[in-house]
Amino acid sequence: MRQLLCFAFVALITINFAHSDDHRYRLVVKFGSQCCGTDKAARQRLAEIIAMYEQRDANKIVFKKFYWGKEGEYSACFKLKELSEEQKMEFVKAVNASIHSSDIIKISENAPCDAWD
């Protein structure tokens, strides 16, 4: 019985830790593939948006690349701590306007940095 209680307690802590705000990113752009690599044009548009914001605001946009596929699939995960709240909203809006979710691209807000669901 004691072992069961300990297991349940550890499971609850693990679940809460995995879903805490520290593990959520303001913006996650997942580049998937169906056969032939990721969408090169969409990757380029994301790079251009990042470069524009870095040049305009003189801030380096810090993000994590989480590689998870065999064809170059990855998630670009942005906390955007270096931006003000207004700049964060503007950045997210620019990415959503330029790169649309599709069958090989998924854009999420306030989400964990992980592989395609």
C-alpha positions, 0 to 999 in steps of 0.5 A, spaced: 500 500 500 505 504 501 509 503 495 502 504 491 501 511 495 509 513 493 508 511 486 501 515 485 505 521 489 511 521 484 506 520 478 502 527 480 509 531 481 511 528 474 505 530 471 505 537 474 512 538 472 511 536 465 505 541 464 508 547 468 509 554 465 516 553 465 516 548 460 511 552 455 513 556 450 510 563 447 510 560 440 512 553 437 512 552 430 513 545 428 516 543 421 513 536 419 514 532 413 510 527 408 516 524 404 521 529 402 523 534 407 520 540 411 517 546 407 523 550 405 519 556 403 516 556 410 523 555 414 525 561 410 520 566 411 521 564 419 528 566 418 526 573 415 521 574 420 527 573 425 532 577 422 527 583 421 525 583 428 533 582 430 535 588 426 529 593 428 529 592 435 536 590 436 534 584 440 537 577 438 531 572 438 533 566 442 529 560 440 530 552 441 530 547 435 528 541 437 529 536 432 525 529 432 524 526 425 528 523 420 527 528 414 529 534 418 523 535 422 524 540 427 520 544 432 522 552 433 520 554 440 520 561 442 519 563 449 520 571 447 523 573 454 527 578 450 521 582 447 516 586 451 509 584 451 507 588 445 513 586 441 511 578 443 504 579 440 506 583 434 512 577 433 506 571 434 502 575 429 507 576 424 509 569 424 502 566 424 500 571 418 506 569 414 507 561 415 500 558 416 499 551 419 498 546 414 498 538 413 506 539 414 506 545 419 503 546 426 503 553 429 502 553 437 502 558 442 503 557 450 505 550 448 511 545 450 517 544 445 516 537 443 515 533 436 508 533 432 502 530 436 
